[in-house]
Amino acid sequence: MLLSGSGRTLENLLAVIGRGELDAEIVCVASSRSQVRGIDIAKHAGIPVVVVTRKDHPDPAGYSRAVFAEMERHGADLLILAGFLRQLTIDPAWEGRMLNIHPSLLPQAEAYAAGRGFYGDHVHAAVLAHGDTVSGATVHVVTADYDAGPPVLQREVPVQADDTPQTLAARVFAVECELYPEAIRRYMAAHPELKR
């Protein structure tokens, strides 16, 4: 799992795995930042943690190689991005082996609520500013372009007239907690070659 922040998605996936609802193991957590709650959650769960910061690498390709090397060292089959705020230069060996969740409906929201800089409340503020009556979450395959990979699964969330970015975010995250495990389950079932 790759993260850059609070680790809420990590926490959720650990709970889902713990209840036996997802046959998976998180073998390593890589963070792009050193002082985030997600690291504490991983350590508490006994998961190996690595911090790979961009400043320690000469360019995006070098940074990406370092991230992938850590995942390979820990035997990862599929990379799950969960609030990972760094773009990766996709190594051909990892094409089709990385999933991300985005808190809006893609590709519909691509023009105004996706791409570089659109994460967290920025996405929900853009959805509200656009006047959408429906938002949601999308799990997609990671490609070289931000939030542009093919969708795996998505769910809608109604936008209410009195929504703020924070209230919409809370409802979208509740849906994400069900959506991401289901998308991982379906993706792995459709791609048995990913299992070692």
N, C-alpha and C positions, 0 to 999 in steps of 0.2 A: 504494500500500500504506500502511496506517495501522498504526503500532506504538507501543509504550510501553516496550520493554525490550530484551532481548538480541538480537533479530533472527534467531533460529534459523530461523524459518519463511521469512524473507526469504532467508537464506543457502541454504536448501533449494530455494526456487523459482528462484533464480538458477542453481543447479546444474542443475536440471531443464530450464530454458530453454536453458542453455548446451549441454546434451547433445542439444538438438533434440527433446525429448520433450513440450514444451508450446510451442505457437506463440503466444507472448505477449511483451510488452515491459513492464517496470516503468518507467513514465515519471516517477514521483515517489514519494518516501517522505515521509510526514508523521508526525511524532512528537509525542506529547503531553508528552514530557519532553526536556530538552536534553542531558543527560549519560548517554546510553545507548549500548550497543554497537551496536544496530541502525543508528544514525546512521553510525557508523564503517564498517559493512559497506556501506551504501548509497554513501557517499562514495568508498570504495575501488573500487566497481563503476562509478563515474562517474554515478550516479543523482542528480538534483537532490533536495535535502533541505530541508524546511521544518519548523520547530518551531512548533507552535500550542499555547500553554498556556492552560488555562482561566482563570487569574488575569488574563489580558490582555483578557478579554471580560466584558461586564456580566452575562450570563446564559447558560444552556445553548444557547438558540436563536442568540445572537450567536456563541458559540463554534462551533457547528455550521456556521453560514453561512461563517465564516472557513475552516474545513476544506474545505468544498465548493468555495469560491471558488478555493482553491489547486489542488484536483484539476481543476477546470474549466480553470484557466489552463494546466495542463500537458497537457490533452487526454485525461484518463483516461476510459475507457469503463466500467470496472468497478472498484469499490473492494474491495480485499482487506484484511480486518482480520486482524491477526496479533498477538494479545496487546495489542490497543488497549484501554486501561483507562478510556475515557471514553464515556459514553453520548451518542449523537448525537440531535438532534431531526431527524427525517428530512424533508428537503425533497422535495416531490412529484416533482421532476425526478430524484431519486436512488432512488425506490422501485423495488425489483427490480433495482438495480444495485450492490448491496453484499452481499458474502459474509463470513461469519465461521466460524471453526472453534472448536469447544468440546470439551474433553477428557473428554467423557462421552457416554452415549447419550441423546439427546433425542428425544421429550419425556419418556421414562420417568424420567430423573433430575431433571426440572424441580423437583420438590418438595423435593429435598435437596442437589443438586449443581449448580445453575444459578442465574443471576440475579446481581444486584449483589453484589460481593465474592467471587464464586466463580470463581477463576482459579488456575492453577498447582496447587500442592500442596493448596490448600484444597478443590479439587474431588475429588482422589484420596483425601484424608482422609475426606471426606463419603461417598464411595462405599464405602470400607472400613468406616466406622462404620455404614453402612446394612446391611452384610452381603451385598452383592451378590457373585455369583459370576462376573459378566460386566460389563465396562465397555467403553470404546471411545472413539470420537471421532465427532463429527457436524459436517458442514459444513451451514450453514443460511443462508437469506436473512435479512439484517438487517431488523428491524422496530423500531417504537417501544419494544417491550418487550424487556428483556434476554433473550437466548437463547431467544426464543419464536417466531422466524420459521420458516417451513416448511423442513424438512430437504431438502437436495439429495442428500446421500450420507452414509452412515455405515458404520463397520466396528467389529466387536466385538474385544475383547481379553479373554482369560480372566483372572480375578482368582485369584491363587494364595494358598494358605493362609498363607504366610509373607511376603506382600507388605507393604511399607511404602508410604507415599505416594510416596516417591522411586523405588522399584523399579517400581511401577505406572506412574508418570509416564514413566519411560524407555521402557517397552513401548508405552504409548499414543502417545508422541511418534514412535516408529519407524513406527507405523501412520499417523500424521498426515502424515508425509513423503511417503507414497504417496497418501493419500486426498485431500489438498488439491489437488494438481495435477490429479488425475483429476476431481474435482468441478468445478474451473474449466473444464477441457476440455469436460465434458458440459454445463455450464451455458451456456457460450458457444455450443456447437453447437445447443442448444435455443433460444437467443435471438440469432439472427443480427442482429436490429435493434440490438444493443449495439455492433456493430462499425462503425466509421466508415470 
